[in-house]
Amino acid sequence: MDLTETFEWVRNHSLYLCENLIIEDFSLQASEEVSPPKWHLAHTTWFFEQFILVPNDPSYEVKHPQFNFLFNSYYNSLGARTARNQRGLMSRPSVEEVKIYRAYVDGAMLKLIGRNNPEIDELVTLGLNHEQQHQELLITDLKYSLWFNPLNPSVMDIEEYVSESKSKWIAVEPGVYEIGYSGDQFCYDNELNPHKVYINDFAISSALVTNEEYIEFMNSGGYENPTYWHDEGWAWVKELEVKAPLYWENQEDTWFYYTLNGLKPIDLDSAVAHVNFYEASAFAAWKGLRLPTEFEWEVSQNQFDWGKRWEWTNSAYLPYPGFTVAPGAIGEYNGKFMINQMVLRGASVATSEGHSRPTYRNFFHPKYRWQFMGIRLAKSL
């Protein structure tokens, strides 16, 4: 597809994800960490408007100046914005008005893309990848908000749980490996500056940890034994009285989990999901193993299947050698988050098509688990 076709496909996919929602669903926000579907639809549109149209198209007219306040996410240099925990309180503009806003911006964007300006096209590609990130967030945020409804609503089936193949150990030789993106396609700035790292010999599991394995950890008292946990993780367990992964509930000694396709019995053979870094690390410690570093994951990823779960690594989210923050508001995209975050690699069942790479560095605080986060084990040799 050319850029025009890609633009239309990505933009339409966001609307497609909302096809089965009722109007009331569009404003759901169950916590500060998640955003309503309506906000995602508007924010991704605002991104194209403020970062591409306003600076590059003198003829473009901003029809709704107040949208800059409503739909800015975290770009401090672009002015004041709605508090994150109040995004669900904005009953207006309506869903229909947001769709009209999307169409208005799309019309202007298609004219701009038609100019074939390489610098603008590069920004458009960034905007499309930004929207694909929000497509995944729209899915996972919606799941979290719907989970609080005792009716267990069914709004989409993305095959959240599929059986894992039998696990085996993959040995990797020690040596110097190149890490980072070196192609000529799109990547984020946090993947750039390929560099060499030395990696000791290790082995990595060919399969993700399954629900059955995780239940064994739970049944053995994994959530009651502090020796498996980081101190911060143990404090999290005790404060919230955590006993199982997010979305799990026990009914008459049988485990179920909520999915976007309704409440389902646990599939023992599929990969566990919605565990945070604390839980992933504790499980690994219980097994006498560990999580891979992000570098170990990258050098071995071509030897196993990945893409169903974002996989926790034991690497802090830090800049690669030579990383510099881009000038202007775009510079707020990645660099300012390089503190108190852990790296996840791979992709998930909610990741949009074409939005994954072996060098992709996702990152979240260790306490979060509302994404489709899973566990792949490693061991030193």
N, C-alpha and C positions, 0 to 999 in steps of 0.2 A: 504493500500500500504506500502511496505517496503521503506527504504530510497532511494534505487536506483530508484525504480519506481516513488517515489515522486520527486526526482531530475529531472528525465526526463520529468515528467508531467509539473512541474513548468517552466522548461527551454523552453519547446515547446510552452507553453501558451504565453510567451512573443512574440514569432515569429507569433503565431496565431493572436494576436492583430494587427499585421501589415499586414495581408494578403491583405487587400483592399487598401493599400497605394501605391501611385506611387513613383518613385524614388525621385522626387522633395520634397515629403512630409517628407522624412526622415531627412532633415536638417532644418526644420522650427523651428525658435525660435523667438517668437514675443516680448519677454521681458526677462529681467535678471532672473525673478522668474521661468520661465519655461525652459525646456531643450528639445532638438530635440529627436525624436524617436531613431535615430541612436546612439546618445550618451547614452540613457538609455540601449540599447542592449549591448553596449560596456562596460559601467560602471559596470553593474551587473556581467559581465564576468571578468572584472578586479578585482572585489571584491573577487571572488573565487580564482583567480590567486594569488593575493598579500597577502591575509589573510590566505589562506589554502595551496595552492600548494607550493609556494616559501618557507614558513617556515617548511613544513612537508614532502616534497618529494625531496630528494637530486638529484634524476634523472631527475626532471622536468627542461626543458629548456625554458626560456623566449625568445620567438621568436621576440618580438617587444618591446624592452626596452623603446622606446619613448611613448608607450601607457600609461606608468605610469604617464607621464605628461599630456597626452590628456584626460585621463578618471578617474583620481582622482577627487573626488568631493570636500570634505572639510577636508580631513585628513592631517593636517599640519605636523604631524610627519612622513609622508611618502613622503615628499618632495614638490617641486614646482609643480604647476598645471596650466592648462588653466584657464584664467579668466572666471568666470561663465557667463558673458554676451557675451562671444566670442565662446561659444560651437557651435553655429550654423554657424560659419564662417569656420569650419573645413570641407572642401569638401573632404578631404582625411584623413584617409582611406575611401575607397568606402563602400557602403552598403554590397556589396558582400565580401569585405575583412573582414568586421566586422563579417559577418556570418561564414566565414572560421575561424576567431579567436574564435568565440563561440564554433564551433565544435572541434577545437584543445584543448581548455581548458576543454570542456565537456569530451572528451576522457580520459584525464589525471585524471579528477575528478572521473570518474566512476571506474577507477582502484584503486584510493585512497579509495573510499567508500567501495570497496570490501574487504579492510583489516579489517573491523569491529573494528576500534579503537574508543572507546567511546568518547575520547576527540576530535578527528577529526570529528566524527559524530555530535557532539554538535555544532561545528563551521559550518558544512555543513547546519545544520538546521537553524542556524542564517543567513547564506547566502541565503537560500531559502526564508526566511521571508523578508529579505532585498530585494530580487528580487520581491516578491509580492508587497511590498511597491512601488517599481518602476513601476510595472505593472499599478497600479492605477495612478501614476504620469504620465506615458506615455499617458494614456487615457485623463487625465485632461489637461496636457500640450498641447497635440495635439489639443484638442478642442479649447483651447485659441488661438493657432496660426492659426487654420483654420478659426476662427471667423472673422478675418480681411479680408477674401476673399469674395468679394461681390457675388460670385457664390454660396455661402452657401453649400460647399461640403458635401456630404453624404458618410461616410466611415464605419460606424458601427451603429447597433441599440442595445443599452443596456437597453432599456425601462427606459429612464431617468425620465419620469413622469408617475406615476401610482396613481390612485385616493386614497385618504386617507379615512379611516373609520370615522364615526361621533365621535367627541371628547367628552370625559367625564372626570370628575376630579377623580383622584385616591388619596385617603387620606392615609398618612403614619404616623404611630404612632411614638412619640418621643422615643428615647432610645439610647443605645450604640450599634453600629454596627461595624462589621469587614470589613475593606477596603483593597483591594489588592489581588494579585494572590497567591493562596496557593495549587495549584495542582501539578502534576508531569509532565505536558506537557510543551511545549515551551511557554515562555513569555519574554518580554523585561525587562531589569533591572529596568526600571522606574515603573514597576508594582509590584515589589517585596517588601518584608518585610510587610506582613499583619499586620495591626495595628487597634486599636480601635478609633472610633470617636463618639462623641455625636452629635446627630442630633435632632433638635427641630421638632415638628409636622409640616407637610407641605402637600401640595397636588400638584400633577403633572398631566399634561394633557396626556391623553391616545393616542393622535394623534398629529402629527406635524402641524404647521401653514401652511395653504394652500395658493395657489396663489390668490384665491379670497379674503381671509382675508388680504393678504399683499397689494392688490390693494386698499382695503378700507383705509388702512394706507396711501398709496400714495395719494389717492384722497382727504383725509382729510387734506392734507398739511403736512404730516409727515416729508418730506424732507425739509420743509421750517420753521419748528418750533424748535428753539434751545433748548427748555425746555426738550425735550425728549432725548437729546444726551449728551454723555460725551463730555467734552471740546475738547479732541483730535479728537473724531469722528465728531464733528461739523466742526472743521477746515478741516478735510478730505472732508466732503460734500461740503464745500464752495470752497475749492481749485480745486476739480475735477468736480464741478457742477453736482454731482450725483443726479439722479432723479428716479432710478429704479434699481433692481438687475442686476448683470452682465448678458450679453447676451440678455437682453430685448430691444426691439425696438417698437416704436409706428408708425403704418401705418394707416393713415386715421381714427384715434381714436380707433384703434384696436391694442391690444398688441400681439406681437409675441416674441418667443425666439429662438435663435439658438441652435440646438442640433447636436450631431455627426451624426444624421440621417437627417440633413437639417433644414431649417427654418420651425417652426410649430406655429400654433395659440396657445395662452396660454390655458392650461387645468386648469380651475378654481378649480377643485376638488383635484388636486394633490399638493404635498408638495412643497412649495417654496424652491428654491435652489440658490446657488451662492450669498448668502448674508454674509457679514462679521460680526465680533463681534459688531462693532459699530451699524450696521443696526439691528442686532438681539436684542441688548439692547434697542435701540430706539423704536422698535416695542413693546417690552415688556412694556416699560414705557408708551407708548401710550395706551396700554390696561389696565394700572393700575396693572400690574403684574411684573414678573421678570423671569430671567433665573434660572434654577436649578444649584446648585453647582455640581461638579463632584461626590461628595460623595452621595448627594441626588439622582443623576441619577443612580449610581451603586446599591444602596440599593433598588431601586424601579423598575429597568429595567425588572425584571421578570414578571411585571404586565402589560406590554405594548409591542407592536411590534416595533422593531427597526431594522435598517440596510439599509434604503433607503437614509439617509442623515447623514453625520457627524453632530452632534448636539452640538452647542455652549453651554458651561457651563459658570458660573460666577466665575470660579476658575482659578487662575494663575497657570502656569505650574511650580511646585516646587518639590523638592525631597521629597520622603516619609522618615519617620524616619529611620535612619540607612543606608540610601543610600550611597554607595561609588562608585567612578568612577573606572572602571576596568583599570588594567594596560595596557600600550601600546596603539596602535592606536585604538583598539576596544573601549577604554574608551572615544573616541571622538563621539561615536554613539549618546548618549542622553544627558549626563550630562552637556555638555557645552552650551546647548540650554535652560537651565532652568533660563531664564531671558527674560522679555518682550514678553512672549508668553501666550496664553490662551488655556485651555484644551478643546478639543472636544471629545465626547464619541460616541460609536456606530460603524457604518460602513456606506458605501454608495453603490449606484448602480454600482460604478466602482471598489469596493473592490473585490479582488480575493477570490475565494471560499476557505474557511478554514482559512481566515486571519482576523478573528474578534473574540473578547472575551468581556464579560461584564467588564473586568478590563482593557481593552486596552485604553491607554492614548495617543490620537493624540494631536498635538499641532501646532498652527500657530500664527503668529503675528496678532493682531486684525484687521489690514487693509486688509488682504488677503481674497479673495472670489472666486478664480478660482476652488477650490475644490467643491464637491457637499455638501455644507454646508447649514444646515437648522436650524429651530427653534422649540424647545419644551418649552412650558411655565410652570411656577410653581408659587405657592403662599404660603405664610406663613399662618398658621391657628392660 
